[in-house]
């Protein structure tokens, strides 16, 4: 089956962490993933990184902001453990993000392009920007370059301080080219489901707490928003009858896709642990396993 870029990059991320923890052999997996990204996903002709690769070349040659966010994360992690491709890939993907995706007027990235950088759609998504926020913070930690942290802050201000706050701390997923909420949008159930996704509110709660720690300004709105997002996800997204977080809700906070997927639960654990470390209240502790 084709190798999709988010899988390879996330494996690099995980095994870079394992390398930091001293797990034998983890560095070999990082090396394999980094070489595969550089030699196979990277588009030598047009620049950027294509979505999926098969045995005979590209299967899906689109250039996705979601995928490039994870390339940045993988490169930052690899750079932190001293991999020889880390800095080179970090510089390369940063240039692509800055020149092809970043929209300074809004403070976020555009979404998707064809291999030759022709525009595919006017869609704008919070999911790719959320993961880019995570990657930008990792890049800041790897390099000390404030430009990464500035972008992370601007994305958080757009997605959370402007839009989520206006919806009583519900994170809207889908937007048009002017970053106006598109309530009618329905893409794929996995990557772009209709409505809202409580797991992402939990993920943002953790990311905002992390951003607050890294940001020397330590703006108070970040911690306040992190707590409100966490409480919003628990109060609206939790299935009181059967347990677990509903995968999606509609804009009336009614369950839409009721499947229970593993990652919202793990995001809840991470967010609760991070918030408890900053504000040690029994509420967060009671939610930890």
C-alpha positions as CSV (number, residue, x, y, z in Angstrom):
1,X,0.0,0.0,0.0
2,X,1.2,3.6,-0.5
3,X,3.2,5.2,2.3
4,X,1.5,8.4,3.5
5,X,3.6,11.2,4.7
6,X,1.9,11.7,8.1
7,X,2.6,8.0,9.0
8,X,6.3,8.3,8.3
9,X,6.8,11.6,9.9
10,X,4.9,10.6,13.1
11,X,7.1,7.5,13.4
12,X,10.2,9.7,13.2
13,X,8.7,11.8,15.9
14,X,7.9,8.8,18.2
15,X,11.3,7.2,17.7
16,X,13.2,10.4,18.2
17,X,11.5,10.6,21.6
18,X,12.5,7.0,22.1
19,X,16.1,7.9,21.2
20,X,16.0,10.7,23.8
21,X,14.8,8.1,26.3
22,X,17.8,5.9,25.5
23,X,15.8,3.0,23.8
24,X,18.3,0.8,21.8
25,X,17.7,0.8,18.1
26,X,15.3,3.7,18.0
27,X,17.8,5.9,16.2
28,X,17.8,3.4,13.3
29,X,14.1,3.9,12.8
30,X,14.6,7.7,12.8
31,X,17.3,7.3,10.2
32,X,15.2,5.1,8.0
33,X,12.2,7.6,8.2
34,X,14.3,10.7,7.5
35,X,16.0,9.2,4.5
36,X,12.6,8.0,3.1
37,X,11.2,11.5,3.5
38,X,14.2,13.2,1.9
39,X,14.6,10.7,-0.9
40,X,11.0,9.8,-1.7
41,X,8.4,12.3,-0.4
42,X,10.5,15.4,-1.2
43,X,9.7,16.7,-4.7
44,X,13.1,17.6,-6.3
45,X,11.4,19.2,-9.3
46,X,8.8,21.5,-7.7
47,X,9.8,21.6,-4.1
48,X,7.8,20.6,-1.1
49,X,6.7,17.1,0.0
50,X,4.1,14.9,-1.7
51,X,1.4,13.1,0.2
52,X,1.9,9.4,-0.6
53,X,4.5,7.3,-2.3
54,X,4.2,3.8,-3.8
55,X,6.9,1.4,-5.2
56,X,6.9,3.1,-8.5
57,X,6.7,6.8,-7.4
58,X,4.1,9.2,-6.2
59,X,0.6,7.9,-5.6
60,X,-0.9,11.1,-4.4
61,X,1.4,14.0,-5.4
62,X,-0.6,16.8,-3.7
63,X,1.1,19.1,-1.3
64,X,-0.8,19.3,1.9
65,X,-0.3,21.7,4.8
66,X,-1.2,18.8,7.1
67,X,1.7,16.8,5.8
68,X,4.2,19.6,5.8
69,X,3.4,20.3,9.4
70,X,4.5,16.8,10.3
71,X,7.6,17.1,8.1
72,X,8.5,20.1,10.2
73,X,7.9,18.2,13.4
74,X,10.0,15.2,12.2
75,X,12.8,17.5,11.1
76,X,12.8,19.4,14.4
77,X,12.9,16.2,16.4
78,X,15.6,14.7,14.2
79,X,17.7,17.9,14.6
80,X,17.4,17.7,18.4
81,X,18.9,14.3,18.5
82,X,21.7,15.2,16.0
83,X,20.5,13.4,12.9
84,X,22.6,14.6,9.9
85,X,19.4,15.4,7.8
86,X,17.7,17.2,10.6
87,X,18.9,20.7,10.0
88,X,18.8,20.4,6.2
89,X,15.2,19.2,6.2
90,X,14.2,21.8,8.8
91,X,15.5,24.6,6.6
92,X,13.9,23.1,3.5
93,X,10.4,22.6,4.9
94,X,10.5,25.9,6.7
95,X,11.2,27.7,3.4
96,X,8.3,25.8,1.8
97,X,5.9,26.7,4.6
98,X,7.0,30.4,4.5
99,X,6.8,30.8,0.7
100,X,3.9,28.5,-0.3
101,X,1.6,28.1,2.6
102,X,1.9,30.9,5.1
103,X,-0.7,33.7,4.8
104,X,0.6,36.6,6.9
105,X,-2.6,38.6,6.7
106,X,-4.6,36.0,8.6
107,X,-1.8,34.4,10.6
108,X,-2.3,30.8,9.4
109,X,-1.5,28.5,6.5
110,X,-3.5,27.7,3.4
111,X,-4.4,24.1,2.9
112,X,-3.6,22.2,-0.4
113,X,-1.9,22.4,-3.8
114,X,-1.2,20.3,-6.8
115,X,2.3,19.0,-7.3
116,X,3.1,22.1,-9.4
117,X,1.6,24.4,-6.7
118,X,-1.6,25.1,-8.6
119,X,-4.4,25.8,-6.2
120,X,-6.7,22.9,-5.5
121,X,-9.4,24.6,-3.4
122,X,-10.3,27.6,-1.3
123,X,-10.7,25.4,1.8
124,X,-9.0,26.4,5.0
125,X,-8.7,24.0,7.9
126,X,-8.0,24.3,11.6
127,X,-6.6,20.8,11.8
128,X,-3.5,21.4,9.7
129,X,-2.9,24.7,11.6
130,X,-3.3,23.0,14.9
131,X,-0.7,20.4,14.1
132,X,1.5,23.1,12.6
133,X,1.3,24.9,16.0
134,X,2.7,21.7,17.6
135,X,5.5,21.5,15.0
136,X,6.4,25.2,15.2
137,X,6.9,24.8,19.0
138,X,9.1,21.8,18.4
139,X,11.1,23.8,15.8
140,X,11.5,26.6,18.3
141,X,12.8,24.2,20.9
142,X,15.2,22.8,18.4
143,X,16.6,26.1,17.1
144,X,15.7,28.9,19.5
145,X,14.4,30.9,16.5
146,X,11.6,33.1,17.7
147,X,10.0,33.2,14.2
148,X,8.6,29.7,14.8
149,X,7.0,30.8,18.1
150,X,5.6,33.9,16.6
151,X,3.7,31.8,14.0
152,X,2.5,29.4,16.6
153,X,1.1,32.3,18.6
154,X,-0.6,33.8,15.6
155,X,-2.3,30.6,14.7
156,X,-3.6,30.1,18.3
157,X,-4.9,33.7,18.3
158,X,-6.9,33.1,15.1
159,X,-8.3,29.6,15.8
160,X,-8.9,29.9,19.5
161,X,-8.8,33.5,20.7
162,X,-10.9,34.7,17.8
163,X,-13.1,31.8,16.6
164,X,-13.4,29.3,19.4
165,X,-13.9,32.0,22.0
166,X,-16.8,33.4,19.9
167,X,-18.4,29.9,20.0
168,X,-18.2,29.5,23.8
169,X,-15.0,27.5,23.4
170,X,-16.1,25.1,20.6
171,X,-13.3,24.8,18.0
172,X,-14.7,25.2,14.5
173,X,-12.9,22.9,12.0
174,X,-13.7,24.3,8.5
175,X,-13.3,27.7,7.0
176,X,-13.3,29.5,3.6
177,X,-10.5,31.5,2.0
178,X,-11.2,34.5,4.2
179,X,-11.2,32.4,7.4
180,X,-14.9,32.6,7.9
181,X,-16.5,29.5,9.5
182,X,-18.1,27.1,7.0
183,X,-20.8,25.3,9.0
184,X,-22.0,23.3,6.0
185,X,-18.7,21.8,5.1
186,X,-18.4,18.0,5.0
187,X,-15.2,16.3,3.8
188,X,-13.9,12.8,4.7
189,X,-15.1,11.4,8.0
190,X,-11.5,10.7,9.1
191,X,-9.6,13.9,8.2
192,X,-12.4,16.5,7.6
193,X,-15.6,15.4,9.3
194,X,-18.6,17.8,9.4
195,X,-19.4,19.7,12.6
196,X,-16.9,19.9,15.5
197,X,-14.4,17.4,17.0
198,X,-14.1,17.5,20.9
199,X,-10.8,15.7,20.7
200,X,-9.3,18.7,19.0
201,X,-10.5,21.0,21.8
202,X,-8.6,18.8,24.2
203,X,-5.5,18.8,21.9
204,X,-5.7,22.6,21.8
205,X,-5.9,22.8,25.6
206,X,-2.6,21.0,25.8
207,X,-1.0,23.0,23.0
208,X,-2.0,26.3,24.6
209,X,-0.6,25.3,27.9
210,X,2.6,24.3,26.2
211,X,2.7,27.6,24.2
212,X,2.2,29.5,27.4
213,X,5.2,27.8,29.0
214,X,7.4,28.5,26.0
215,X,6.2,32.0,25.3
216,X,8.2,34.5,27.3
217,X,5.2,36.9,27.2
218,X,3.1,34.2,29.0
219,X,-0.2,35.8,28.0
220,X,-2.9,35.0,30.4
221,X,-5.6,34.3,27.8
222,X,-3.8,31.1,26.8
223,X,-4.2,29.4,30.2
224,X,-7.8,30.7,30.5
225,X,-8.7,29.4,27.0
226,X,-6.9,26.0,27.7
227,X,-9.1,25.5,30.8
228,X,-12.3,26.5,29.1
229,X,-11.6,24.3,26.1
230,X,-10.9,21.3,28.4
231,X,-14.1,21.9,30.4
232,X,-16.1,22.4,27.2
233,X,-14.9,19.1,25.7
234,X,-15.6,17.2,28.9
235,X,-19.1,18.7,29.4
236,X,-20.2,18.5,25.8
237,X,-18.3,15.7,24.2
238,X,-18.3,13.0,26.9
239,X,-20.8,10.2,26.6
240,X,-22.4,10.1,30.1
241,X,-24.2,6.9,29.4
242,X,-21.5,4.7,28.0
243,X,-18.3,6.6,28.6
244,X,-15.7,8.0,26.1
245,X,-15.7,11.0,23.9
246,X,-18.0,11.2,20.8
247,X,-15.9,11.6,17.7
248,X,-17.9,14.6,16.4
249,X,-20.8,16.9,17.4
250,X,-23.0,19.2,15.4
251,X,-23.1,22.9,16.0
252,X,-25.8,22.4,18.6
253,X,-23.3,20.2,20.6
254,X,-25.4,17.1,19.8
255,X,-23.5,13.8,19.0
256,X,-23.0,13.3,15.3
257,X,-20.4,10.6,14.8
258,X,-20.6,8.6,18.0
259,X,-17.7,6.2,17.4
260,X,-15.2,6.2,20.3
261,X,-11.7,6.6,18.8
262,X,-8.6,6.2,20.9
263,X,-6.9,9.5,20.3
264,X,-9.4,11.9,22.0
265,X,-8.9,9.8,25.2
266,X,-5.1,10.1,24.9
267,X,-5.4,13.9,24.3
268,X,-7.6,14.2,27.4
269,X,-4.9,12.4,29.5
270,X,-2.2,14.7,28.1
271,X,-4.2,17.9,28.6
272,X,-5.3,16.9,32.1
273,X,-1.7,16.1,33.1
274,X,-0.4,19.4,31.6
275,X,-3.1,21.5,33.2
276,X,-2.7,19.8,36.5
277,X,1.0,20.5,36.4
278,X,0.2,24.2,36.0
279,X,-2.9,24.3,38.2
280,X,-2.9,21.3,40.6
281,X,-6.6,21.0,41.3
282,X,-8.4,17.8,42.1
283,X,-10.6,18.1,39.0
284,X,-7.7,17.4,36.6
285,X,-6.2,14.7,38.8
286,X,-9.5,12.8,39.0
287,X,-9.5,12.4,35.2
288,X,-6.0,10.8,35.0
289,X,-5.9,7.0,34.9
